[in-house]
Protein backbone atom coordinates (compact mmCIF):
# COMPACT_ATOMS: atom_id res chain seq x y z
CA UNK A 1 0.00 0.00 0.00
CA UNK A 2 1.19 3.53 -0.58
CA UNK A 3 2.61 5.61 2.26
CA UNK A 4 -0.32 8.03 2.45
CA UNK A 5 -2.87 5.21 2.64
CA UNK A 6 -0.99 3.61 5.56
CA UNK A 7 -1.22 6.90 7.43
CA UNK A 8 -4.91 7.38 6.64
CA UNK A 9 -5.87 3.85 7.72
CA UNK A 10 -4.05 4.22 11.04
CA UNK A 11 -5.59 7.67 11.54
CA UNK A 12 -9.04 6.15 11.06
CA UNK A 13 -8.11 3.36 13.47
CA UNK A 14 -6.94 5.91 16.04
CA UNK A 15 -10.22 7.82 15.79
CA UNK A 16 -12.16 4.58 16.25
CA UNK A 17 -9.95 3.55 19.19
CA UNK A 18 -10.33 6.97 20.84
CA UNK A 19 -14.10 6.54 20.79
CA UNK A 20 -13.80 3.26 22.71
CA UNK A 21 -10.78 3.99 24.89
CA UNK A 22 -9.17 7.35 25.55
CA UNK A 23 -6.25 7.83 23.18
CA UNK A 24 -4.21 11.02 23.46
CA UNK A 25 -3.16 12.93 20.34
CA UNK A 26 0.55 12.27 20.90
CA UNK A 27 0.05 8.49 20.94
CA UNK A 28 -2.19 8.69 17.86
CA UNK A 29 0.36 10.84 16.02
CA UNK A 30 3.17 8.43 16.91
CA UNK A 31 1.06 5.48 15.68
CA UNK A 32 0.51 7.26 12.35
CA UNK A 33 4.24 7.95 12.22
CA UNK A 34 5.02 4.30 12.89
CA UNK A 35 2.61 3.36 10.09
CA UNK A 36 4.53 5.35 7.49
CA UNK A 37 8.08 4.96 8.80
CA UNK A 38 8.77 1.49 7.28
CA UNK A 39 8.52 2.88 3.76
CA UNK A 40 10.30 6.11 4.65
CA UNK A 41 13.28 4.27 6.13
CA UNK A 42 13.60 2.26 2.94
CA UNK A 43 13.74 5.56 1.01
CA UNK A 44 16.50 7.11 3.17
CA UNK A 45 19.41 6.01 0.94
CA UNK A 46 17.58 7.37 -2.10
CA UNK A 47 16.83 10.60 -0.27
CA UNK A 48 20.53 10.96 0.48
CA UNK A 49 21.29 10.29 -3.19
CA UNK A 50 18.78 12.98 -4.17
CA UNK A 51 20.64 15.49 -1.99
CA UNK A 52 24.19 14.74 -3.15
CA UNK A 53 23.94 13.87 -6.87
CA UNK A 54 22.54 15.65 -9.87
CA UNK A 55 20.31 12.74 -10.97
CA UNK A 56 19.40 11.57 -7.45
CA UNK A 57 16.02 13.30 -7.39
CA UNK A 58 14.93 11.65 -10.65
CA UNK A 59 16.06 8.23 -9.33
CA UNK A 60 14.08 8.77 -6.10
CA UNK A 61 10.97 9.79 -8.06
CA UNK A 62 11.33 6.85 -10.45
CA UNK A 63 11.73 4.46 -7.51
CA UNK A 64 8.75 5.87 -5.61
CA UNK A 65 6.49 5.71 -8.69
CA UNK A 66 7.80 2.51 -10.25
CA UNK A 67 5.59 -0.26 -11.53
CA UNK A 68 6.66 -3.92 -11.44
CA UNK A 69 9.50 -4.43 -13.90
CA UNK A 70 10.11 -0.70 -14.30
CA UNK A 71 12.25 0.02 -11.25
CA UNK A 72 15.08 2.47 -11.93
CA UNK A 73 18.60 1.22 -12.40
CA UNK A 74 20.64 1.74 -9.24
CA UNK A 75 24.11 0.79 -8.12
CA UNK A 76 24.32 -2.69 -6.58
CA UNK A 77 25.15 -1.19 -3.15
CA UNK A 78 22.15 1.15 -3.24
CA UNK A 79 19.87 -1.58 -4.53
CA UNK A 80 20.94 -4.00 -1.77
CA UNK A 81 20.66 -1.34 0.92
CA UNK A 82 17.12 -0.31 -0.02
CA UNK A 83 16.15 -3.97 -0.37
CA UNK A 84 17.42 -4.94 3.09
CA UNK A 85 15.89 -1.86 4.72
CA UNK A 86 12.59 -2.87 3.12
CA UNK A 87 12.98 -6.41 4.44
CA UNK A 88 13.87 -5.32 7.99
CA UNK A 89 11.01 -2.85 8.26
CA UNK A 90 8.42 -5.27 6.83
CA UNK A 91 9.42 -8.27 8.95
CA UNK A 92 7.04 -9.54 11.63
CA UNK A 93 10.04 -11.18 13.29
CA UNK A 94 11.88 -7.86 13.59
CA UNK A 95 8.72 -6.06 14.73
CA UNK A 96 8.10 -8.88 17.20
CA UNK A 97 11.54 -8.47 18.76
CA UNK A 98 11.07 -4.70 19.02
CA UNK A 99 7.60 -5.19 20.52
CA UNK A 100 8.94 -7.71 23.06
CA UNK A 101 11.79 -5.41 24.09
CA UNK A 102 9.38 -2.49 24.51
CA UNK A 103 6.97 -4.68 26.47
CA UNK A 104 9.72 -5.84 28.82
CA UNK A 105 10.98 -2.28 29.27
CA UNK A 106 7.59 -0.56 29.70
CA UNK A 107 5.72 -3.55 31.19
CA UNK A 108 2.92 -2.95 28.67
CA UNK A 109 2.27 -2.70 24.95
CA UNK A 110 3.53 0.57 23.50
CA UNK A 111 0.46 1.52 21.42
CA UNK A 112 2.29 3.39 18.62
CA UNK A 113 3.78 0.04 17.58
CA UNK A 114 0.31 -0.91 16.34
CA UNK A 115 0.95 1.50 13.46
CA UNK A 116 4.01 -0.53 12.42
CA UNK A 117 2.13 -3.81 12.85
CA UNK A 118 -0.75 -2.51 10.72
CA UNK A 119 1.76 -1.54 8.02
CA UNK A 120 3.19 -5.06 7.96
CA UNK A 121 -0.22 -6.74 8.00
CA UNK A 122 -1.62 -4.55 5.22
CA UNK A 123 1.49 -4.90 3.06
CA UNK A 124 1.47 -8.69 3.28
CA UNK A 125 -1.73 -8.69 1.23
CA UNK A 126 -1.10 -5.59 -0.91
CA UNK A 127 2.29 -6.45 -2.37
CA UNK A 128 2.67 -8.94 -5.18
CA UNK A 129 5.53 -11.41 -5.49
CA UNK A 130 6.67 -9.37 -8.50
CA UNK A 131 6.98 -6.07 -6.67
CA UNK A 132 8.49 -5.80 -3.21
CA UNK A 133 6.75 -8.69 -1.49
CA UNK A 134 6.64 -8.23 2.27
CA UNK A 135 9.11 -10.73 3.75
CA UNK A 136 7.25 -11.29 7.02
CA UNK A 137 9.76 -13.87 8.26
CA UNK A 138 12.93 -11.96 7.36
CA UNK A 139 15.82 -12.65 8.17
CA UNK A 140 14.90 -16.34 8.27
CA UNK A 141 13.50 -16.24 4.74
CA UNK A 142 12.74 -13.73 2.00
CA UNK A 143 9.39 -15.41 1.34
CA UNK A 144 6.45 -13.05 0.95
CA UNK A 145 2.78 -13.66 0.25
CA UNK A 146 1.76 -13.01 -3.36
CA UNK A 147 -0.98 -10.42 -2.86
CA UNK A 148 -2.52 -7.71 -4.99
CA UNK A 149 0.00 -5.09 -6.10
CA UNK A 150 -0.97 -1.94 -4.21
CA UNK A 151 -0.19 0.30 -7.17
CA UNK A 152 -2.66 -1.46 -9.47
CA UNK A 153 -4.89 1.46 -10.50
CA UNK A 154 -8.24 -0.20 -9.78
CA UNK A 155 -7.02 -1.30 -6.34
CA UNK A 156 -5.84 2.20 -5.43
CA UNK A 157 -9.21 3.65 -6.43
CA UNK A 158 -11.09 1.02 -4.40
CA UNK A 159 -8.77 1.49 -1.40
CA UNK A 160 -9.28 5.26 -1.30
CA UNK A 161 -13.05 4.93 -1.86
CA UNK A 162 -13.26 2.47 1.06
CA UNK A 163 -11.22 4.86 3.25
CA UNK A 164 -13.60 7.68 2.29
CA UNK A 165 -16.64 5.50 3.07
CA UNK A 166 -15.21 4.47 6.46
CA UNK A 167 -14.37 8.08 7.31
CA UNK A 168 -17.85 9.23 6.25
CA UNK A 169 -19.56 6.59 8.41
CA UNK A 170 -17.28 7.32 11.38
CA UNK A 171 -17.75 11.07 11.30
CA UNK A 172 -21.50 10.89 10.68
CA UNK A 173 -21.93 8.69 13.75
CA UNK A 174 -20.13 11.19 15.92
N, C-alpha and C positions, 0 to 999 in steps of 0.2 A: 504494500500500500504506500501511497505517497506520504511525504513528511507532514503536509498540512492535514491530511485526513487522519493520521495518527493523533495529532493534537486535538482535532475536533472531536473524535470519538472519546478520548479521555476527558475532554472538557464536559461532554454530555454525561459521561459516567460520573464525574465529580458533582455535577448539578444533581443528578439522581441520588447519589450517595448523601449529599448534604441534606436532602429532603427527608432522609431516613435516619441519619446519624450526623450530628454536627461535624462539619468539615471546614476548617478555617481556610482562608484564601491562600495563605502561604503553602499549606500542604497541597491544596489543589493545583497551585501554580507549579510546584515542584513535580507533581505527578505528570502534568502536561509536559514539563521539561524532560522528564525521564522517558516519556513516550516518543519524543522526537530525537533525543540524543543518540540512539543507536545509529541512525542514518547520518546524523551530523558528524559523529566521530569518524565514520567511514570516509567522509568527505574532507577531513582535515588535511591529509597530504595533498589533495587536489587544490584545496584552498591556499595552502602554502605555495604550491606551484603557480597559482593564479597571481599571487603577490610578487613573485620573484622572476618570472619569465614573461616574455612578450606574448607567447601563445597559450599561457596557462589558463587565462580566463576562457578562451574558446574550448580548451580541453575539459575544463570543469563543466561548462554548459553542455557540451556534447555528452559527457558522462551522465550528468543529471537528467538529461532528456533522451537518453539512448533507448532504443527498442532492441529486443533480442536479436543478436547477430550484427548489430550496428554500433557496438561500443567503440569508443575512440581508441586509437593506437596509443599505448603508453609504454614507458620503459618497463622492463621486467621488474625492477625494484619497486616502482610505483604501483604496478599492477598487483604484485604479491602483497604489498603493504595494505592497499585498499581491500584486497580480498580477505586477508587475515583479520583486519579490523572489522569487516562485515561479519565474518564467522564468529569472532569473539562476542560481538555485541548482539548477535542473534542466537546465541547458544543458551538453551535452558540449563545446561550444566553450569555454565559460567554464572548465569543469573541466580541459579540455585545456591552456589557457593557464596556469592555476595549477599543473598538474602539470609542465609544461615549465619554468616558472620555478623550482619546487622542485628539479627534476632538475638544472638548470644550477647552482643554488646549492649543493646537497648532493652533486652528482655521482653521484646514485643516486635510485631511486624511493623516495619517502617513503611507507612502507607504510600509514599511516593514511588516505591518500587513497583507498585501495581501498574504504573504507567509503562515501565520497562516490560513487565510480564505481558501486558496487553499488546505491546508492540510485537513481541515474539510470537504470541498466540495468533494474532491477526496475520502476520507475515508468513507463518507456516502455510496458511491456506491461500494467500494472495501472491505467492511467488511461484513461478513455474520452474521446472527442472532446467529449462533453457536459459533462464534469466535470474541470476542471483537467488537460487533456492536457499531457504533458511535452514542452516545446518544445526538443528536443535540439539544434537548430541556432540557438537564440536567441543573438545579436540579429539574425542574418541573416534568420530567418523565425520566425513563431510556430507553424509546422506541428508537429503532434504526432501520433504513431501512435494510431489508434483501438483501444485495447485493452479489456480487461475492467475495468469499474469496480471498484476495490478494495473499496469499501464495499457491494458486492452481498452480501447475507447468505450465500448458499451459497458464494461464493468465500472469504469470510472464514473460514467453518467449515473448508473444505478446506485453506486456507492454514495455519491453526493446527494442524490434524490432521497435515498433512505435516511441519510443524516438530516436532511431538511425536514423530512416527515417526522422523525423522532424528536427533533428540536421543536417543531410546531406543536406536537402532542404534549411535550413536556411543559412548554411555556403557556399553553392554553389551559392546562390543568392547574397551573399555579393560581 
